[in-house]
């Protein structure tokens, strides 16, 4: 078992599983390990990769070193589970190589009634699977740091002030009208331009966050550089992170305007997980 985190014999340890779907798996693991172990709660984290993504080819050595193949028989041992984002917004959900494996995981998490946190594309795929919410491509990538507005009180946003800043990085959005008419779902926060931030079904222990709050200070810059390296011929039209650089023209000195929100958000989620674990909710 690949475990990262703090574990103490004298206190209740939270066992968190994470399916890492991001392209930069090493950086992603470091980010989640950091945000989940900066609280007052003891946490043990196990990282997984989707088996079917590597069907017919070797699992990269780095991936095998930092994570293990997803095994649904292990899910009952966890108290909470996170499904990360992935740079797949432009693809139909059914075109993703591990679509069926992901669907089986979603159903297993729901059956076990674990506390679930779905991030960005992971949130899109889960909302589509559970509730049939449709994905829509944006005319231009939503990319940068934007103020958010809280529409209704939510435990995950405890200690966070209305107007808080958060990073967004995606090419698609889920249908907000379908979310709003679904009685099981609560849209609790959006950006000031109405981009989704947080959708919840607390009765089902499901939280869908569309901001990459786990990102560190340099992450948006790295994302831009990765996309630029993949398509240098598109430099003139490639979306650049907005409201992020102190020197926007030179694209230098990125700010970490969401750090406090990051700390509150993940601490709040872990406390929700702990409350369910010790209270048997």
C-alpha positions in Angstrom: 0.0 0.0 0.0 1.3 3.4 -0.9 0.6 5.7 2.0 1.4 9.3 2.5 0.5 11.3 5.5 0.6 11.5 9.3 -0.6 8.5 11.4 -0.6 8.4 15.2 -1.3 5.5 17.5 -3.1 7.6 20.1 -5.7 9.2 17.8 -8.3 8.3 15.2 -6.6 8.3 11.8 -8.5 9.3 8.7 -7.9 7.0 5.8 -8.3 8.9 2.5 -8.2 7.3 -0.9 -7.3 9.4 -4.0 -7.7 8.4 -7.6 -5.1 10.5 -9.4 -6.2 11.3 -12.9 -4.0 14.3 -13.5 -1.3 14.4 -16.2 1.3 15.7 -13.7 0.8 12.8 -11.3 3.9 13.5 -9.1 3.1 17.2 -8.6 -0.6 16.3 -8.1 0.3 13.8 -5.3 2.5 16.4 -3.7 -0.2 19.0 -3.8 -2.9 16.8 -2.2 -0.5 15.4 0.4 0.4 18.9 1.4 -3.2 20.3 1.7 -4.5 17.2 3.5 -1.7 17.0 6.1 -1.6 20.7 7.1 -4.5 20.3 9.6 -4.8 19.1 13.2 -6.1 15.7 12.1 -4.0 12.6 11.5 -4.4 11.5 7.9 -3.2 8.5 5.9 -3.5 8.8 2.1 -3.5 6.0 -0.4 -3.1 7.0 -4.1 -4.5 5.0 -7.0 -4.3 5.0 -10.8 -7.0 3.7 -13.2 -6.1 0.2 -14.4 -7.8 0.4 -17.8 -5.9 3.6 -18.7 -2.8 1.4 -19.1 -4.5 -1.7 -20.7 -2.2 -3.1 -23.3 0.8 -1.1 -22.3 3.2 -1.0 -19.3 2.3 1.2 -16.4 4.9 4.0 -16.3 7.6 3.4 -13.7 6.9 6.7 -11.9 3.1 6.0 -11.7 3.8 2.5 -10.3 6.2 4.0 -7.7 3.8 6.5 -6.3 0.4 4.8 -6.6 -1.3 1.5 -6.9 -3.9 0.0 -9.3 -7.5 0.9 -8.4 -9.0 -2.0 -6.5 -12.7 -1.6 -5.5 -12.4 -4.3 -2.9 -10.3 -1.8 -0.9 -12.8 1.0 -0.9 -14.6 0.0 2.4 -11.4 0.6 4.3 -11.5 4.4 3.5 -13.3 7.1 5.4 -13.2 9.6 2.5 -12.3 9.5 -1.2 -11.1 12.1 -3.7 -11.3 11.9 -7.5 -9.0 14.5 -9.0 -9.4 16.5 -12.2 -8.0 15.5 -15.6 -7.3 17.5 -18.8 -10.1 15.8 -20.6 -12.9 18.4 -20.8 -13.0 18.4 -24.6 -13.7 14.7 -24.8 -17.1 13.1 -24.4 -17.2 11.2 -21.1 -17.7 7.8 -22.9 -14.5 8.5 -25.0 -12.3 8.4 -21.9 -10.3 5.1 -21.8 -11.2 4.4 -18.2 -14.8 5.6 -18.3 -16.3 2.2 -17.2 -13.8 1.8 -14.4 -14.6 5.3 -13.2 -18.3 4.5 -13.3 -17.8 1.4 -11.2 -15.8 3.4 -8.7 -18.6 6.1 -8.5 -21.2 3.4 -7.8 -19.0 1.8 -5.2 -18.4 5.1 -3.4 -22.1 5.8 -3.3 -22.9 2.3 -2.0 -20.3 2.6 0.7 -21.6 6.1 1.6 -18.1 7.5 1.9 -17.5 11.2 2.1 -16.7 12.0 -1.6 -14.8 15.0 -3.0 -14.8 15.3 -6.8 -12.5 18.0 -8.3 -12.9 19.8 -11.6 -13.1 17.2 -14.4 -13.7 14.5 -11.7 -16.7 16.6 -10.6 -17.9 16.9 -14.1 -17.8 13.1 -14.7 -19.4 12.4 -11.3 -22.3 14.9 -11.8 -22.9 13.4 -15.2 -22.9 9.8 -13.9 -25.0 10.4 -10.8 -27.5 13.0 -12.1 -27.2 13.2 -15.9 -25.9 16.8 -15.8 -24.6 17.7 -19.2 -21.2 19.2 -20.0 -20.8 22.2 -22.3 -17.6 23.4 -24.0 -16.7 27.0 -23.2 -15.9 29.4 -26.0 -12.6 30.1 -24.3 -10.7 28.4 -21.4 -11.7 29.7 -18.0 -8.2 30.3 -16.6 -7.1 32.4 -13.7 -7.9 33.7 -10.3 -11.5 35.0 -9.8 -13.6 36.2 -6.9 -16.4 33.9 -5.8 -19.8 34.5 -4.2 -21.4 32.2 -1.6 -25.0 31.5 -2.5 -25.9 29.5 0.6 -24.1 28.5 3.7 -22.1 25.3 3.4 -19.8 23.5 6.0 -17.1 23.3 3.4 -17.0 27.1 3.3 -16.9 27.6 7.0 -14.4 30.5 7.8 -14.3 31.6 4.1 -15.5 35.1 3.4 -17.9 36.0 0.6 -15.8 37.3 -2.4 -13.0 34.8 -1.7 -10.5 34.2 -4.6 -10.1 30.8 -6.2 -8.2 29.4 -9.2 -10.1 28.0 -12.2 -8.6 26.1 -15.2 -11.1 24.4 -17.5 -12.4 24.3 -21.0 -15.9 23.2 -20.2 -18.7 23.8 -17.7 -21.6 21.8 -16.4 -25.2 22.8 -17.2 -26.2 25.1 -14.3 -29.9 25.1 -15.2 -30.0 21.3 -14.8 -28.2 21.5 -11.5 -30.6 24.2 -10.2 -33.7 22.2 -11.0 -32.4 18.9 -9.5 -33.8 18.8 -5.9 -30.9 16.6 -4.8 -28.3 19.2 -5.7 -27.4 22.5 -4.1 -25.3 25.1 -5.9 -23.6 26.7 -3.0 -21.0 29.0 -4.6 -20.1 30.4 -8.0 -17.7 33.0 -9.4 -18.9 36.5 -9.8 -19.3 35.7 -13.5 -21.4 32.7 -12.5 -18.9 30.0 -13.2 -19.5 26.9 -11.0 -17.4 26.7 -7.8 -19.2 24.2 -5.5 -22.2 21.9 -5.9 -23.2 19.5 -3.2 -25.5 16.7 -2.2 -24.7 16.5 1.5 -27.3 13.8 2.1 -25.3 11.5 -0.2 -21.9 12.8 1.1 -21.0 14.2 -2.3 -19.1 17.5 -2.9 -18.3 18.7 -6.4 -15.7 21.5 -6.5 -14.8 23.1 -9.8 -11.8 25.1 -8.7 -8.3 23.5 -8.4 -8.0 24.6 -4.8 -5.2 22.1 -4.3 -3.0 24.0 -6.6 0.1 25.7 -5.2 1.4 29.1 -6.2 3.2 28.0 -9.3 0.6 25.5 -10.7 -1.3 27.8 -13.1 2.0 29.0 -14.6 3.1 25.4 -15.1 -0.2 24.5 -16.7 0.2 27.4 -19.2 3.7 26.3 -20.0 2.6 22.7 -20.5 -0.1 23.8 -23.0 2.3 26.1 -24.7 4.9 23.4 -25.1 2.3 21.1 -26.6 1.1 23.6 -29.1 3.7 26.4 -29.6 2.0 27.4 -32.8 -1.1 28.5 -30.9 0.8 30.9 -28.6 -1.1 33.9 -29.9 -4.5 32.5 -29.0 -3.6 30.3 -26.0 -5.5 31.4 -22.9 -3.2 32.9 -20.2 -4.0 32.8 -16.5 -5.9 36.0 -15.6 -5.4 38.1 -12.4 -2.5 35.8 -11.4 0.7 37.6 -12.2 1.9 40.7 -10.4 3.7 41.6 -13.7 1.1 40.5 -16.2 3.0 41.6 -19.3 6.0 39.6 -18.4 4.0 36.8 -16.8 6.1 36.8 -13.7 5.6 36.9 -9.9 2.5 34.7 -9.6 0.3 35.4 -6.5 -1.1 32.8 -4.1 -4.4 34.6 -3.5 -6.3 31.4 -2.6 -3.9 30.0 0.1 -6.2 30.8 3.0 -9.3 29.4 1.2 -7.3 26.3 0.4 -6.5 25.8 4.1 -10.1 26.3 5.3 -11.6 24.2 2.5 -9.6 21.0 3.0 -9.6 21.4 6.8 -13.4 21.6 6.7 -13.7 18.6 4.4 -11.5 16.5 6.7 -13.5 17.5 9.7 -16.7 16.5 7.9 -15.0 13.1 7.2 -13.9 12.8 10.9 -17.4 13.7 12.2 -18.9 10.9 10.1 -16.2 8.4 11.1 -16.6 9.0 14.9 -20.3 9.7 14.9 -21.3 6.9 12.6 -23.5 9.2 10.6 
